Amino acid sequence: MSVPNPTSLDFTAPRRLTGSASRALTSWHATSVSVLQEFWQALVGNRITLSPAQIDSSVAQKAQQALPDPGYGVLLKIGHDRFDSIVAFSARTVLTLVSEMLGTLGDTWPENRPLTPAEQSLFELLLGEISRAMSQGWPEVEPLPVEMDQLIVRPLRSRIFQPRENLVRVGIDIHTPVGSDSAWLLMPQAGLTSIGINESAIPAAPVQTASPQMRSLAESLPVTLVIGLGKASLTLGELNRLAAGDILVLDQSASAPLEAKIAGRLQWVGHPCRLGQRQGFRILASAKE
């Protein structure tokens, strides 16, 4: 079954996110997709991979016309104001995902058909992980409230947004054993402003009053940064019985950001990464923000 590519969008009507707002959204999107990959791997295995795709803008009428049809989606409530957003998938991608979960995926895209009740339940598990990944991927110390509201059949026909409402369209590329496809997240620009993704929310750099010599001296002082992996509580007897090969269960979730501290005080949160043969730490947010 062939699915047409999304139609081109008219980007002249809405004002695009630029500068710091664009970078903030891009960072949130990339981190959320990375976290979602980890969450989905436990459900669909490692043959399905995800990668962040394009981010662009359009009015709602044109953005929704570009959604895949037939398709499935989910209505999300984001932020403390609980603004509406949609994540939409093509029907063939949904059938591929649930077939991979059931171990029945063949060598080609599944033939289009309605989901069975069991398949719909499996798909809703995947959708729930999207809201959790977006919350955990939020570039602040506190996770962003993101709630899954309801499943949407044929999101192309949904009437969630006003026709002339300015939206941001965020893509997620989904790579499967039978081919690649994209899912699309639609969010209103006004909603993004309510959670701080806008140009005016970026504070101006403070005026430097220290002399260049004093600043240079201060910046040359060594500071030890400690990044904690987690904590575990043991009795003294359990501690004495520890041996090589034992595994300690830490209080830190595998998907939660790690804390970086200086002199015991929290400074940043982020995720571990790898730089060649060395371990690294990618900062997501500062405790000062």
Beta strands, then each sheet from edge to edge (+ up, - down):
strand 1: 49-59
strand 2: 71-78
strand 3: 83-90
strand 4: 146-153
strand 5: 166-176
strand 6: 179-188
strand 7: 226-228
strand 8: 258-262
strand 9: 265-275
strand 10: 278-286
sheet 1: 1+ 5- 6+ 3- 2+ 4-
sheet 2: 7+ 8- 9+ 10-
end
